[in-house]
Amino acid sequence: MSDREGVLARVVDEVTDYVGAGLSVHLVGPRGSGRSELCALVADRLEDEGLSVFQLSGHRAWQNEPFAALLAAGIGGAAPPGPRRTIGEMTDALSKQLGSGTVLVIDDADALDTYSVGALRNIHRQRRLLAVTSSRHQHPVAEDTLMLGIAPSVQVRSPALEVDQVHEVCRAILGGPVEAGSLARIAMATGGLLGLVRAIATVGPRAGVLEQLDGLWRLPRRTGWAPELASAVEPLVAGLDQDAWDGATALAVTGPVPLDEAEKLLERRVLDALFAHGLARHSEDGPGSGVVGLYPPLIGDYLITEGSAFGLVIARNHLAADQRLIDQRTHRPRGADAALLHQRSLRQMADEVARARRSWTEMPSPETALPLLIALRNTAAPRDQIEEVERRTPLTDTQESAWMLAWFATWKAVELGDLDAAKAVLDDGLTRLPTFAATLEASRAHLQFQTEYVPELPDVQPDPRDTVGPEMLAVVAAERLLSAGMVEQARNLLESQHPQNPHPAGLHAFLVGLADVLGGDLDRGIDFAREQLEEANQSSSAMLIQAHAYLCVLGLSIAGRLTEASQAAFQSLSSSSVAAYRDVAHTGILTLGAEIAMAQGRPEYARSLASQIGGAKVAFGPWPGMVASIMAPASGRMPSLKELCELVGQRLDAGYVTGGIFLAVEAIERGANENKHITRAASLAAGTESPLLQGMGAYAAATAAGDIDALREAIVILADAGALVFVTRAAISLAILQREAGDLTEAAETLDLAWERSEISGSRSGLFRRAAVHIGLSARESEVLRLLPDGPTTASLAADLEMSTRTVETHLHNISRKTGVSGREDLARVASTWLRPVPNGDYSAGVRHFTNGS
């Protein structure tokens, strides 16, 4: 793989593998997806592999010119005066050019002139051609297309970039990391199309679309649009007739709509034209029959400013009929579906702000203020807009007034990082609204739990009018129990409570799911968290969306389901409803997301996520992963092992036993041995009612003591709790202890088993890097090992690496001696499993292992 292939390397690998197997390949994708670049990269790779390559290119301006594509490629030479060359003459000239084994690479094959297509298909009938072609999606497929004439073949879609690939492209252009929410919005707006991503990263800083703040590039606007991007978008809409142009403009204004609404908005033939052009997508993740919208969404931003006046009228008439978009449950959509639903969510949020503002303006009161405050925060409204609502909303002796003050206190503490101001709001509320003291005192205790330490349960008798107070007091009581690892007591308390008010009910649900996760019932906890997340999405409660998303990521990561956990983290970070919401759960998602990326061997994306954690206004949260200083300390350096152990002690002193135990495991894996804080964490873990925490404590204690038998017992406890990721991590620690005891063969067998049993994790080469570091292969030994899975001979290895066969044999001997694995076949196996080379990047302490706890 060449450095030039970058994010397209995987597709280049796939295409060249098919060609190597004797299959033609048809690359399909929209304009801007990198199809032309892929064709060039494939041609280069095939030539590097010693194959003969002949390249052609179609062009729509030449489609009516006979043999235009062949003549442009030099086939047939200059035409003499007189009649045009016949198809027989051109076929003969082309046949001479295409030697045996030549691979055709044809870009924009759907734009070839029919004469060139005929010549190519004629040769294919005489002797089978091997070709790589590219085109846009064609619906329906044209009968005279080249792609139907060349077989056997496979279709490969030009991929939408994943978020880490979007980051890789942006970072290469911008020279620095992109803030996670902004990165997700770029991925959504562009649909992951490589050309559009590059355009935003290139033009963005000059057009004010991207701004650098505190070392991170951010999108300061709601969308990534600027007029300077028009030239990047216009090729996508080129060729639309007037009716399709009007229809695309209407869809741009309305945003994605349910399929039945789209059929009312536009004529069927117009919709079909947009689908055929690749500009309209249908996502089945929406309600009923799904939703239809423009793809990529950036096209909508372009058409709103540059589209047709008639399309604007169509959209206005539709919206005037008050045919509102209905809410839907998002079933973790990806790619184009996620982009459509993200665009739709943005429109709904803007509508909600407008509706709430109208109600509050007509009658300012706590009842109308709360919906407006929530909507403003969801849409990243400026601070002065929220403070205006605070100033102009009169307090009354009602439950809503008390709850509004609790909301303001939370906003000041979490969003502004001003705990003193938050406490002042609650103190003022206790003076002015004594009837609702239970709500205010419980809110203060909950805020302290979230940001400082585990408080005592407030000693307050709720007034009969205060319906929220008792529910919040029960929430605080359950938080105290779970933070101490008293899972069964917390479950009993939670089962006895049935809160009716939305906010306490949401917190109650989060704690129910967390009790399942800590209690070792991971599948139930994950499924419950997903159900609650869907409900939170429907209610547009950013705080609850973050909380349940965090729990999903935590549960999936502990269960070792890394791919699902990574997707859940990305979905949360890219959610329109939480784009502006930064709380301790957001810190937890970023931390866990970075750890997952490291475990998957994606260090640069991990560093991007980690670099954003330092901006958290609250440094610590109560649950695992909610420690900003571990991943991105304000000092600019990662904490030393001593500082990490001290942090374990600080967490335990603050009452966060659960988080302290997670941190203790991190410290042990970084090399801590006997330490008073680690010993204390392990002792407290043994006294909890959580199988997970008990197993983690036993793991920490056994590793610190170097007790192999005790570590094996800890692995059994962790396995019974379903904590596959900690089973794997403990197995790696076991292998290291076995190596230190001199039993390299048994250590290799332990790693073999750990790799096999962690298959559900998917990509996990970074997770095993700790073992690779302990083995300590040299750079040249690593090069030899990397090539072994391809099955080369010693002579071919020597030729590839430009060394003598004796040197290769010496390296193989040293690899066997260091790994405890003998035999070429077994070495090739470990080279493709637990000793697989991980991508280059910074795997420094602090983002080195999997789950940094709090």
Secondary structure, 3 states (H helix, E strand, C coil): CCHHHHHHHHHHHHHHHHHHCCCEEEEECCCCCCHHHHHHHHHHHHHHCCCCEEEEECCHHHCCCCCHHHHHCCCCCCCCCCCCCCHHHHHHHHHHHCCCCCEEEEECHHHCCHHHHHHHHHHHHHCCCEEEEEECCCCCCCCCCHHHHCCCEEEEECCCCCHHHHHHHHHHHHCCCECHHHHHHHHHHHCCCHHHHHHHHHHHHHHCCCEEECCEEECCCCCCCCHHHHHHHHHHHCCCCHHHHHHHHHHHHHCCEEHHHHHHHCCHHHHHHHHHCCCEEEECCCCCCCEEEECCCHHHHHHHHHCCHHHHHHHHHHHHCCCCCCCCCCCCCCHHHHHHHHHHHHHHHHHHHHHHHHHHHHCCCHHHHHHHHHHHHHCCCCHHHHHHHHHHCCCCCCHHHHHHHHHHHHHHHHCCCCHHHHHHHHHHHHHHCHHHHHHHHHHHHHHHHHHCCCCCCCCCCCCCCCCHHHHHHHHHHHHHHHHCCCHHHHHHHHHHCCCCCHHHHHHHHHHHHHHHHHCCCHHHHHHHHHHHHHHHHHHCCHHHHHHHHHHHHHHHHHCCCHHHHHHHHHHHHHCHHHCCCCCHHHHHHHHHHHHHHHHCCCHHHHHHHHHHHCCCCCCECCCCCCEHHHHCCCCCCCCCHHHHHHHHHHHHHCCCHHHHHHHHHHHHHCCCCCCHHHHHHHHHHHCCCCHHHHHHHHHHHHHHHCCHHHHHHHHHHHHHCCCHHHHHHHHHHHHHHHHHCCCHHHHHHHHHHHHHHCHHHCCCCCCCHHHHHHHCCCHHHHHHHHHHHHCCCHHHHHHHHCCCHHHHHHHHHHHHHHHCCCCHHHHHHHHCCCCCCCCCCCCCCCCCCCCCCC
